[in-house]
Amino acid sequence: MAFIYIYYKSSLFDSIILLTTFFLTVLVDLTVAIEAGVVLSALLFMKRMSDIGDSSGQNIDSDLIDDYSILPPKVSVYEISGPFFFASAKQYADVIKSTGVTCKILILRMRHVPFIDATGIVNLRSAIHELQNNNVTVLLSGVRASVKKDLDKGNITNLISNSNIYDSFDKALASATELSKQIE
């Protein structure tokens, strides 16, 4: 299932890495395939990180929250900082799930997420799905346009609805406040 998702829903470069690794496994050797996959993934990661510097004019959610006591009851905030990619995706997803256990509304701040890869999409979708099964509403704030495009491709926006994705933390917090009043 994940193979089909990655092939059809991921970026061209992710698909190339997947197919290269697959064919090297079949035609050559698993060890060679893994080495090639790691090297290609590292090169893709370096390219994506260098592309971040080219998008410096982008408007990023810059709201700061100094006092978390202003959060309404049953609302939690988790901020993801850095790329949401294969090396960190599992840890982020696990923390998101554990944070969501203690609340009814979870705001994921993604203002410092420059990109998300196919593994990140799969893990984020799994975490959101599990939270929704536990009746937790997930809101996203500060999502960059490039990340939003990847979330659309990965059907995450269908899972949580575009109306729960905000360009600023203030808007997400206002929505969470209204939702928490309905829960009480």
C-alpha positions in Angstrom: 0.0 0.0 0.0 2.7 2.5 0.9 4.6 1.5 -2.3 1.6 2.5 -4.4 1.1 5.7 -2.5 4.7 6.8 -2.8 4.8 6.0 -6.5 1.6 7.8 -7.4 1.3 10.6 -4.8 4.9 11.6 -4.1 7.2 13.9 -6.0 9.1 12.9 -9.1 12.4 12.6 -7.2 10.9 10.4 -4.4 9.4 8.1 -7.1 12.8 7.9 -8.9 14.5 7.0 -5.6 11.9 4.4 -4.8 12.0 2.8 -8.3 15.8 2.8 -8.4 16.0 1.1 -5.0 13.4 -1.4 -6.1 15.1 -2.3 -9.3 18.5 -2.5 -7.8 17.1 -4.9 -5.2 15.7 -7.1 -7.8 18.5 -6.9 -10.4 21.6 -6.6 -8.3 21.6 -6.9 -4.5 19.8 -5.6 -1.4 22.9 -4.1 0.0 23.7 -2.2 -3.1 20.1 -1.0 -3.4 20.0 0.3 0.2 23.3 2.1 -0.3 22.1 3.7 -3.5 18.8 4.6 -1.9 20.5 6.3 1.1 22.9 8.2 -1.2 20.1 9.4 -3.5 17.9 10.4 -0.5 20.8 12.3 1.0 21.4 14.1 -2.3 17.6 14.9 -2.5 17.7 16.2 1.0 20.6 18.5 0.3 18.8 19.8 -2.8 15.7 20.5 -0.9 17.6 22.3 1.9 19.4 24.5 -0.6 16.1 25.3 -2.2 14.9 26.7 1.1 17.4 29.5 0.9 15.9 30.5 -2.5 12.4 31.1 -0.9 13.5 33.6 1.7 10.8 36.1 0.7 8.0 33.8 1.8 5.6 35.0 4.5 5.9 32.7 7.5 3.7 32.6 10.6 5.6 34.6 13.1 3.2 34.8 16.0 4.7 33.9 19.3 3.0 32.5 22.4 4.7 33.4 25.6 2.0 32.3 28.0 0.4 28.9 27.4 -2.1 29.5 30.2 -4.1 31.6 27.7 -5.0 28.4 25.8 -8.5 27.3 26.2 -9.1 24.1 28.1 -8.7 20.9 26.1 -6.4 22.7 23.5 -2.8 21.7 23.0 -0.1 23.1 20.7 2.8 21.3 19.2 5.3 23.0 17.0 7.2 21.1 14.3 10.6 22.7 13.6 12.6 21.6 10.6 12.0 19.3 7.7 9.4 16.6 8.1 11.3 13.9 6.2 12.1 10.2 6.5 14.7 10.6 9.2 12.4 12.5 11.6 8.9 11.6 10.5 8.4 8.7 12.9 9.5 10.7 16.0 7.3 13.7 15.0 4.3 11.4 14.5 4.9 9.6 17.8 5.0 13.0 19.7 2.0 14.3 17.8 0.0 11.2 18.9 1.1 11.4 22.5 0.4 15.2 22.6 -3.1 14.6 21.2 -4.0 12.1 23.9 -4.2 14.8 26.5 -6.5 17.2 24.5 -9.6 17.5 22.3 -8.1 20.1 19.9 -4.5 20.0 18.7 -2.9 22.9 16.9 0.1 21.8 14.8 2.3 24.7 14.1 4.2 24.1 10.9 5.8 27.5 10.4 9.3 26.1 10.5 8.6 23.1 8.2 10.4 23.9 4.9 9.3 20.6 3.2 7.6 17.3 3.9 8.5 14.1 2.0 6.5 11.0 1.2 7.5 9.3 4.5 6.5 12.4 6.4 3.1 12.5 4.6 2.4 8.8 5.5 3.4 9.3 9.1 1.5 12.5 9.5 -1.6 11.0 7.9 -1.4 8.0 10.3 -1.0 10.3 13.3 -4.0 12.5 12.3 -6.1 9.4 11.6 -5.3 8.0 15.0 -6.1 11.3 16.7 -9.4 11.6 14.9 -10.3 8.1 16.0 -9.8 9.4 19.5 -12.1 12.4 18.8 -9.3 15.0 18.6 -9.7 17.8 16.1 -6.4 18.7 14.4 -5.7 22.3 13.2 -2.6 23.3 11.2 -1.1 26.8 11.3 1.7 28.5 9.4 1.8 26.0 6.6 4.0 27.2 3.7 2.6 27.1 0.2 5.0 24.3 -0.9 4.2 22.2 2.1 0.5 22.8 1.5 0.9 21.5 -2.0 2.4 18.3 -0.7 -0.3 18.0 1.9 -2.9 18.3 -0.9 -1.1 15.6 -2.9 -1.0 13.3 0.1 -4.8 13.8 0.8 -4.0 15.2 4.2 -6.2 18.3 3.5 -9.1 16.0 2.7 -8.5 14.2 6.0 -8.6 17.4 8.2 -10.4 19.8 5.7 -9.0 22.9 4.2 -11.0 24.9 6.7 -8.7 23.6 9.5 -5.6 25.0 7.9 -4.6 28.5 8.9 -1.9 30.9 7.7 -1.4 32.2 11.2 -1.4 30.9 14.7 -3.8 33.6 15.9 -6.5 32.4 13.4 -5.9 28.8 14.5 -6.2 29.7 18.1 -9.4 31.7 17.5 -10.9 28.7 15.8 -9.7 26.4 18.6 -11.3 28.7 21.1 -14.6 28.5 19.3 -14.4 24.7 18.9 -13.6 24.3 22.6 -16.7 26.2 23.6 -18.8 23.7 21.5 -17.1 20.8 23.3 -17.8 22.0 26.8 
